[in-house]
Amino acid sequence: MPKKSANLANAKKAKTVETRPARSVKKAPKASKRKSNPKAANPKAANSKAAKPKATKPWTPEEVREAFSRFQKANPEPKGELEHLNPFTLLVAVVLSAQATDAGVNRATRALFAVADTPEKMLALGEDKLRDYIKSIGLYRTKAKNVIALSAKLIRDFGGEVPRTRPEIESLPGAGRKTANVVLNMAYGEHTLAVDTHVFRVGNRTGLAPGKTPLDVELGLEKVIPAEFMLHAHHWLILHGRYICLARKPRCEVCLINDLCRWPEKTV
């Protein structure tokens, strides 16, 4: 074979060898370094008592009475901080206070209640003008719509008066269980407990009435608080949570019930 032909044949052979795909070699799987988790394989083990937080010891009736006796001695006649003139303006103020501070609501309602302190006057004011009075409050558009609607319903269904039962108040636009409890307690002297963020925190943190929902805490408090303290219990607990049992830095050093509190992280 001529030298040129031999070189051409060898080049084609080399090209064929280079372009042939290499055989894949399967690597043995690496041994897992993770240790087996018996709890993951056994759901019952994962939900065992060891995994649950330790329950606090419930308050005794004597301890509950002592706590509220101290609250009463320190503040015999506690008052709510929402400014109002009558049951209707109280209802409106509570509806406006959702996701807002009492101080912020008061700044807006002072001028509002000077011109609209009845359902009839509020309805005559109208939604557009009402928005101008309360535009500094969060969610003011929705709240203005609710206040006008509840005013109309009060006139239509209740003779212009704020009703005296929880279901009737809850039937009003913008009013829920907490609103009903505040109005019944402050306007009509009922032994109701409104659970806001402050009361919810105090009930759980102190162990007085732990619960996963505001209703749980409300019902728990109703079970343990003596009847003689129920009228003002709502305000004592709100004020305690607002000024002493703060969310981030509780003022345990000046707390009236720090020796009774079950919170494991208290600073005294």
GIRA-V843653 format. One line per field, one symbol per residue. psi: psi as a letter, one per 40 degrees, with the letter a starting at -180 (. if undefined). burial: 1 if it has 24 or more other C-alpha atoms within 12 Angstrom, else 0. Layout:
# GIRA-V843653
psi=???
burial=???
This chain:
# GIRA-V843653
psi=hiddddddddddddddddehiihihhihiihhehiihddddgddddfiddeiihiihiiiddddddddddddddgdgiiiehhididdddddddddehfiidddddddedddedegeidddddddidddddddeeeiifdddddddddddddddddeffeihieiddddeeihehadddddddddddefigihhhadddddddddeedgiididddddddddddhideeddeddddddddddedgiddgigddehdfdedieheeie.
burial=0000000000000000000000000000000000000000000000000000000000100011101110100000000111110011111111111101010111111001100111111110111001101111100100111111111111000000111111011101111111111111111001111111111111111111111001101101110110001111111111111101110001010011110111100000
